[in-house]
Amino acid sequence: MTAVLLGAGFALFTYQSLAEKAARDLGHLTLSHPDYFLDNEDVPLQHGIQRDPALEKRLLARDDVKAVLPRLQFSGLVSNGEKSTIFLGSGVDGSEFQLKGPFLKVKAGGVLPPAYLNKVDDNIPLLIGEGLAAILKAKVGSELSLMSATSTGALNALDVVVVGIFSTGVPDLDKRQLYLPIQAGQQLLQSDKISELNIYLLHDQQQAELAAALQNELPDSKVTPWQDRAFVFKAVRDLYNRIFGTLGILMLLLVLFAVGHGISQVVTERTREIGTMAALGERRHRIVGNFVLEALLLGAFSAVAATLSTLLCCELLRQFEVMMPPPPGSSQGYPLMISFSAELTFYAGLVLMAVCMLFALKASLSAARKPLVDALGFV
């Protein structure tokens, strides 16, 4: 049972981590133009939306809303004066890095400042991926130029200063991704629109209710839950379902056979005891009932012991960090953790007790049905 709980706990931790990462990156709900996720834009912000400060204020007043973050998505060329390469840019609110937690690892410098004044004499800060910085030979303090098409189709450029170099753990993203203040991105694209408005919740229990309310209030916009955008999460989840499902079935079969063999062996070895009880006048159903009750208690004590040992393993992994190797496509490992599920433990305990009782019932019935002489002489 401990092996089953540890294996299931690791799978549960993996699913919870993937879901948390997807919701943290995308936002629990995304408010956008209806065609934003369906149609390619001919020019930047063709399917953009206007910011509504009153709507953002109402959302932030809700107890279940943690943050409302606008985001600008665009692409273009970034140059150091000698070399140019393609980038994928995100215009973000500076508070995004404080609210979302450690979704990227800063290798040098720092994240974007929480507030950007957007004055002419301000140096526009830029947070650049580790791979992209290596391509441009950029470091903290380096000056770069961003070039992109505007919302009207013209070409515009913007001078920026690198304030930080980060890594997402995915080398392909690090070679293309960069962040800058959303106001600077709007200045580059010459538009006051945003690509999407991301809503972060404290708990996802109210997600469906809030999505329906927003969709009714804003029929000309589209409210998308993170589950509909997390394609990587779905693909990895389906793959892990097959892997963990197969391993789980094999482990469960091994456990069942081991428990069944153990219980059957113990009861069979006590055939002479069963014969003695029958010789003293004990009824067959009482004999069988005693063995079934004993198996029930054995299963219950085993379930308690397995629960305690699983909790101990979970605590040890929290205290002593054990790192897993980087998954495919990533350059960073992650800590090995086990999620303890009380519901799973309860049902696993019930199954364990049921298996013990069934095998004890089968073995004790077989022994109790033996002729008295055979049972007393059983070796």
GISULRA-V951435 format. One record per helix or strand of 2 or more residues. SS is the DSSP state (H for helix, E for strand). FROM is the first residue (numbers start at 0). TO is the last residue. If there is no record, write none. Layout:
SS;FROM;TO
SS;FROM;TO
This chain:
H;1;25
E;28;32
H;52;59
E;64;78
E;83;91
H;95;98
E;104;108
E;124;128
H;129;135
E;142;148
E;154;166
H;170;173
E;176;180
H;181;188
E;195;200
H;203;216
E;220;224
H;225;227
H;230;268
H;270;278
H;283;318
E;322;323
E;333;334
H;341;367
H;371;375
